[in-house]
C-alpha cells in the first residue's frame, strides 16, 4: 500500500511536469474521480468526500453528514443524539465524517475515475490557455496557417488554434498552409470546447503593433502613436508625436532609407502607409493629415466640426486622392469633416476670412518627394512616385460642395 501511495504522487508529479498544471489541481481531480467512482460503484446518493494526503499519498474516503435535531434526509443528515455517541462535542449544525473502506471498484468504476481525471486535466489546460491569451488581447501574435475552411482561416499559435474570420481578412490576401503570418488578437471567448481566439489582419491595432516592433522609439515611449486611419489592403495613415524635441517622429518611423516602414509595408503585403506628424494645433494636424498634398489654409468650424481646407489649384486632385481616399482617411484620423477647395474656387468673403487667419503654406508634407529622392528609394508608403504626383495632372480641380463620409467629393462636371 505505501508503494501505491508513492506511485500516485509520482504520477501526479509527472503530469505536473508534462502538462504544466498545478499540483493541487491534479490532486483535486483525482479526489473528484474517486468520489465519482465510489458513487458509480455503490449507486449511492450519500455525500461522499475523498482526501489524499499531500505528503504520504494516503487516500481516505468519508461519508459526510450534517448534525440535525430531526432527520429529514438520512443520506445527508444524522440525528444529534446519534452524533453525540460518536463524539459528545458534536452540536446541531456540525458535520460528521464516517470513514468508508475502499474496495475493488471494478472495471466500470475505474473507467469512470479515469474519465473524470482526464476531463479535469483537460478543463485545467483550457483554463490555462484562456488565462494566457485573454491577457494578450490587443497584442500581436505570430502563427502558422493550418487550413482554410468555409472562408475561415485557422492559424496555429502553438498552444491553441486561432480563427481569422472573413470579416477580418485583408482584400486580396492569399493564405497558404504552412505560411507564417502576424495577426492582431481581437478577442478570446470561453466556449464548451475550450477558448476560441479571434484574430484580425484588418484591425488598426495591427498597424500600431507592427510599428512598435520595428521602431525602438515607439517601444521605448519616446515616440507616441496618436491616431490611425486604415482602409486595410490599400492605404493607411498613422499620426505620430515625439515627446523628445530632438527626435523627429516621422523620420524615426520611416527609418534609414525607409527600411523600417518598408518592413511594415511588406508584412501588410504592399499596403501604402502615410506617416504624418500629430499636432495639438488642430488646423496644423488637419493640414498634415492631407499629406502628401500641400495645404494653404485651414479654417475650423467648431460647432459643426467641419474643417474647410484650401489648397493650390494644382494640388486639389492630390489632396482629394483617388476616389476621395486621401481626404477620407484624413477625416477619419483627425475626427473632422473635411471640405477641400482650391484657391480659385474661393468667394470674396472667404478670401477676406482667410486673410485674417494664419497661413499654413509653409507646412511641408511629412514625407515629401524631395526626401524620397535624397534617400534614393521610391517609398512604398507614399501616394505616388518620387516625381511630384501632381505634375502633369492638369485641370482646374474640383469643388468640395458634395459630402460623403465626412469628405468633400468633387462634382463630375468639375473634373471635365
C-alpha positions in Angstrom: 0.0 0.0 0.0 2.8 2.6 0.8 4.3 1.8 -2.6 0.9 2.5 -4.3 0.7 5.8 -2.5 4.2 6.8 -3.7 3.2 5.7 -7.3 0.2 8.0 -7.1 2.2 11.0 -6.0 4.8 10.1 -8.7 2.2 10.0 -11.4 0.9 13.4 -10.2 4.4 14.9 -10.3 5.0 13.6 -13.8 1.7 15.0 -15.1 2.6 18.4 -13.5 5.9 18.4 -15.4 4.4 17.3 -18.7 1.2 19.4 -18.8 2.4 22.4 -16.6 -0.8 22.0 -14.5 -0.7 23.0 -10.8 -0.2 20.0 -8.5 -3.1 20.9 -6.3 -5.4 21.0 -9.3 -4.3 17.5 -10.2 -4.8 16.1 -6.7 -8.3 17.7 -6.6 -9.1 16.0 -9.9 -8.1 12.6 -8.5 -10.2 13.2 -5.4 -13.2 14.1 -7.6 -12.6 10.9 -9.7 -12.5 8.7 -6.5 -15.8 10.2 -5.4 -17.4 9.7 -8.8 -16.1 6.1 -9.0 -17.4 5.3 -5.5 -20.9 6.7 -6.2 -21.0 4.8 -9.6 -19.9 1.5 -7.9 -22.2 1.6 -4.9 -25.0 3.6 -6.6 -25.4 5.8 -3.6 -26.7 9.3 -3.1 -24.7 10.0 0.1 -22.5 13.0 0.4 -19.1 11.3 -0.2 -15.7 13.1 0.0 -12.2 11.9 -0.7 -9.0 13.2 0.7 -5.4 12.5 -0.4 -2.6 13.2 2.0 -0.3 15.7 0.3 2.9 14.2 1.8 2.4 10.5 2.1 -0.2 10.0 -0.6 -2.7 8.0 1.6 -6.2 8.0 0.3 -9.2 8.3 2.6 -12.9 8.5 1.9 -15.7 9.7 4.1 -19.5 9.9 4.1 -20.2 13.4 5.3 -23.5 14.1 7.2 -24.9 17.2 8.9 -26.0 17.1 12.5 -29.7 18.0 12.9 -32.3 17.7 15.7 -34.7 15.9 13.4 -33.6 13.9 10.4 -35.4 14.5 7.1 -32.9 13.1 4.6 -31.0 10.1 6.1 -28.4 10.2 3.2 -27.4 13.7 4.2 -28.3 14.1 7.8 -27.7 12.5 11.2 -29.6 12.9 14.4 -27.9 14.8 17.3 -28.4 12.0 19.8 -26.7 9.6 17.4 -23.8 12.0 16.7 -23.0 12.5 20.4 -22.4 8.8 20.6 -19.6 9.2 18.2 -18.3 12.4 19.9 -20.0 14.2 22.8 -18.7 17.5 21.5 -20.9 17.5 18.4 -23.7 20.1 18.2 -26.5 20.8 15.8 -25.2 22.2 12.6 -21.8 20.4 12.7 -20.7 17.9 10.1 -19.7 14.3 10.9 -17.3 12.3 8.8 -17.7 8.5 8.7 -14.7 6.7 7.1 -15.6 4.2 4.4 -13.4 1.2 3.4 -12.1 1.3 -0.1 -12.7 -1.9 -2.0 -12.1 -3.0 -5.6 -14.3 -0.7 -7.5 -14.3 -2.8 -10.6 -13.6 -2.1 -14.3 -16.6 0.4 -14.8 -15.7 2.4 -11.7 -12.1 2.6 -12.7 -13.0 3.8 -16.1 -15.3 6.4 -14.5 -12.4 7.6 -12.3 -10.1 7.8 -15.4 -12.6 9.8 -17.4 -13.1 12.3 -14.5 -9.3 12.8 -14.2 -8.9 13.3 -17.9 -11.8 15.7 -18.0 -10.4 17.7 -15.1 -7.0 17.8 -16.7 -8.5 19.0 -20.0 -10.5 21.7 -18.2 -7.4 22.9 -16.4 -5.4 23.1 -19.6 -8.2 25.0 -21.3 -8.3 27.4 -18.3 -4.6 27.9 -18.5 -4.7 28.6 -22.3 -7.7 31.0 -21.8 -5.9 32.9 -19.0 -2.7 33.2 -21.1 -4.4 34.5 -24.2 -7.0 36.7 -22.6 -4.1 38.8 -21.2 -2.8 39.2 -24.7 -6.0 40.7 -26.2 -4.9 43.8 -28.2 -1.5 42.4 -28.8 0.2 41.0 -31.9 0.7 37.2 -32.3 2.6 35.1 -34.9 1.1 31.9 -36.1 1.3 29.3 -38.9 -1.7 28.9 -41.2 -3.1 25.4 -40.9 -6.1 25.3 -43.2 -8.9 27.3 -44.9 -12.4 26.1 -44.2 -15.7 27.9 -45.1 -13.7 31.1 -45.8 -12.4 30.9 -42.2 -8.6 30.7 -41.9 -7.4 28.6 -38.9 -4.0 29.5 -37.5 -1.8 27.5 -35.2 -0.5 29.7 -32.4 1.4 27.0 -30.6 -0.7 26.2 -27.6 -4.1 26.7 -29.3 -5.7 27.4 -32.7 -7.0 30.9 -33.7 -9.7 31.8 -36.2 -9.3 34.5 -38.8 -12.9 35.1 -40.0 -13.7 36.6 -43.4 -14.6 40.0 -42.0 -11.0 40.3 -40.5 -9.2 39.3 -43.7 -7.4 41.8 -46.0 -8.8 42.0 -49.5 -6.8 40.1 -52.0 -4.8 38.2 -49.3 -3.9 34.6 -50.1 -3.5 32.2 -47.1 -1.3 29.2 -47.8 -0.9 26.3 -45.3 2.5 26.4 -43.6 2.9 30.2 -44.1 3.8 32.3 -41.0 1.8 35.4 -40.5 1.4 38.2 -37.9 -2.0 38.9 -36.6 -3.8 41.1 -34.1 -5.5 39.3 -31.3 -9.0 40.8 -31.1 -10.9 38.6 -28.6 -10.7 35.4 -26.6 -14.0 33.7 -26.0 -14.7 30.9 -23.4 -16.6 28.0 -25.1 -17.6 24.4 -24.1 -14.8 23.2 -26.5 -12.2 25.4 -25.0 -11.0 29.0 -25.6 -11.8 30.5 -29.1 -9.2 33.0 -30.2 -10.3 35.6 -32.8 -7.6 37.3 -34.7 -7.5 40.1 -37.4 -5.4 41.3 -40.3 -7.6 44.5 -40.8 -7.6 46.0 -37.3 -5.8 49.3 -37.0 -4.1 47.9 -33.9 -2.1 45.6 -36.1 -0.5 48.6 -37.8 0.3 50.1 -34.5 1.9 46.9 -33.1 3.9 46.4 -36.2 5.4 49.9 -35.9 6.1 49.1 -32.2 8.1 46.1 -33.3 10.1 48.0 -36.0 10.6 51.4 -34.3 12.5 51.3 -30.9 11.5 54.9 -30.2 7.8 53.8 -30.1 8.5 50.8 -28.0 10.5 53.0 -25.5 7.8 55.6 -25.4 9.8 58.4 -26.9 7.5 58.5 -30.0 3.8 58.0 -29.5 1.2 56.8 -32.0 -1.7 59.3 -31.6 -4.2 58.1 -34.2 -4.6 55.6 -37.0 -7.0 55.5 -40.0 -6.9 52.4 -42.1 -8.5 51.0 -45.2 -6.9 47.6 -45.0 -5.1 46.3 -48.0 -5.0 49.7 -49.8 -3.8 52.6 -47.7 -3.4 53.8 -44.1 -2.5 57.0 -42.3 -0.7 57.0 -38.9 -0.2 60.1 -36.8 2.9 60.2 -34.6 4.2 62.6 -31.9 7.6 62.9 -30.3 8.0 63.6 -26.6 11.6 64.5 -27.2 12.2 67.7 -29.3 15.4 66.1 -30.6 13.6 63.2 -32.2 11.7 63.5 -35.5 8.7 61.2 -35.1 8.2 60.8 -38.8 11.8 60.2 -39.5 12.0 57.6 -36.7 9.1 55.7 -38.2 10.4 55.9 -41.8 13.9 54.7 -40.8 17.2 54.9 -42.8 16.3 54.8 -46.5 12.8 53.8 -45.4 13.8 50.4 -44.0 11.5 50.5 -41.0 8.4 51.4 -42.8 9.2 49.0 -45.6 9.2 46.1 -43.2 5.7 47.1 -42.1 4.6 47.5 -45.7 6.0 44.1 -46.5 4.1 42.5 -43.7 0.9 44.1 -44.8 1.7 42.9 -48.4 2.1 46.3 -50.1 -0.5 48.4 -48.2 0.5 52.1 -48.6 1.2 53.9 -45.4 1.3 57.7 -44.9 3.2 58.8 -41.7 2.1 62.2 -40.6 3.1 64.4 -37.7 0.4 64.9 -35.0 0.0 68.4 -33.6 -2.1 69.7 -30.7 -3.0 72.6 -33.1 -5.9 71.0 -34.9 -5.6 73.2 -38.0 -2.0 72.1 -38.4 -2.9 68.5 -37.8 -5.6 68.6 -40.5 -3.0 70.0 -42.9 -0.5 67.3 -42.0 -3.2 64.6 -42.4 -3.8 65.6 -46.0 -0.2 64.7 -46.9 1.3 64.4 -49.5 -0.6 67.4 -50.7 0.4 71.0 -49.6 -2.3 73.0 -47.8 -2.5 76.8 -47.9 -5.2 77.4 -45.2 -7.4 75.5 -42.7 -10.5 77.1 -41.2 -12.1 75.2 -38.4 -15.8 75.2 -37.6 -16.0 74.2 -34.0 -19.8 73.9 -33.9 -20.3 71.7 -36.9 -16.8 70.1 -36.7 -16.0 70.9 -40.3 -12.5 71.8 -41.4 -12.5 74.0 -44.6 -9.2 73.3 -46.3 -7.8 75.5 -49.1 -5.1 74.1 -51.4 -3.4 75.4 -54.5 -5.3 74.6 -57.7 -2.7 72.1 -58.9 -2.9 70.3 -55.5 -6.6 69.7 -55.4 -6.7 66.3 -57.0 -3.8 65.1 -54.9 -5.5 66.4 -51.7 -8.7 64.5 -52.5 -6.9 61.4 -53.7 -8.2 58.6 -55.9 -11.9 58.0 -55.2 -11.6 60.5 -52.3 -9.4 58.1 -50.3 -6.8 60.6 -49.1 -9.4 63.1 -47.9 -11.5 60.3 -46.4 -8.5 58.9 -44.4 -7.6 62.4 -43.2 -11.2 62.9 -41.9 -11.0 59.6 -40.0 -7.6 60.2 -38.5 -8.4 63.8 -37.4 -12.1 63.4 -36.5 -13.0 66.5 -38.6 -15.3 66.6 -41.6 -13.0 67.8 -44.4 -14.2 70.3 -47.1 -11.4 70.8 -49.6 -11.4 73.7 -52.1 -8.9 75.1 -54.5 -7.8 78.8 -54.2 -9.6 79.7 -57.4 -12.9 78.5 -56.0 -13.0 80.8 -53.0 -15.5 83.6 -52.8 -14.6 87.1 -51.9 -16.0 86.7 -48.4 -13.9 83.5 -47.9 -10.8 85.3 -49.1 -11.3 88.0 -46.5 -11.8 85.4 -43.8 -8.6 83.6 -44.8 -6.7 86.8 -44.9 -7.3 87.2 -41.2 -6.2 83.6 -40.5 -2.6 82.4 -40.1 -1.2 80.9 -43.3 -0.3 77.2 -43.5 1.5 77.5 -46.8 4.8 76.9 -45.1 3.8 73.5 -43.8 5.6 70.7 -45.7 4.5 67.2 -46.2 5.9 64.8 -43.6 7.5 62.6 -46.4 8.0 64.7 -49.5 9.2 63.6 -52.9 12.4 65.5 -52.2 13.0 63.3 -49.2 12.4 60.2 -51.3 14.9 61.4 -53.9 17.5 62.0 -51.2 17.0 58.6 -49.9 17.4 57.1 -53.4 14.3 55.0 -53.0 10.8 55.0 -54.2 8.9 55.0 -50.9 6.0 52.4 -51.0 4.1 54.3 -48.3 3.7 57.4 -50.3 0.7 58.1 -52.5 2.8 58.4 -55.7 6.2 58.1 -57.3 9.3 60.1 -56.5 8.4 62.8 -59.0 5.7 65.1 -57.7 2.4 63.2 -58.3 0.6 66.4 -59.2 2.9 67.2 -62.0 1.1 66.9 -65.4 -2.2 66.3 -63.7 -3.5 69.5 -65.3 -7.1 70.5 -64.9 -8.5 73.1 -62.6 -9.6 71.0 -59.7 -12.9 70.3 -58.0 -15.4 72.0 -55.7 -16.0 70.4 -52.4 -19.7 71.0 -52.5 -20.9 67.4 -52.1 -20.1 65.5 -49.0 -19.7 61.8 -48.4 -18.3 60.0 -45.3 -17.1 63.4 -43.9 -15.1 64.1 -47.0 -15.5 66.6 -49.8 -16.3 64.8 -53.1 -15.8 66.6 -56.4 -18.7 67.0 -58.8 -18.3 65.2 -62.2 -18.7 68.5 -64.2 -15.7 70.0 -62.3 -13.4 67.2 -63.5 -14.1 67.7 -67.2 
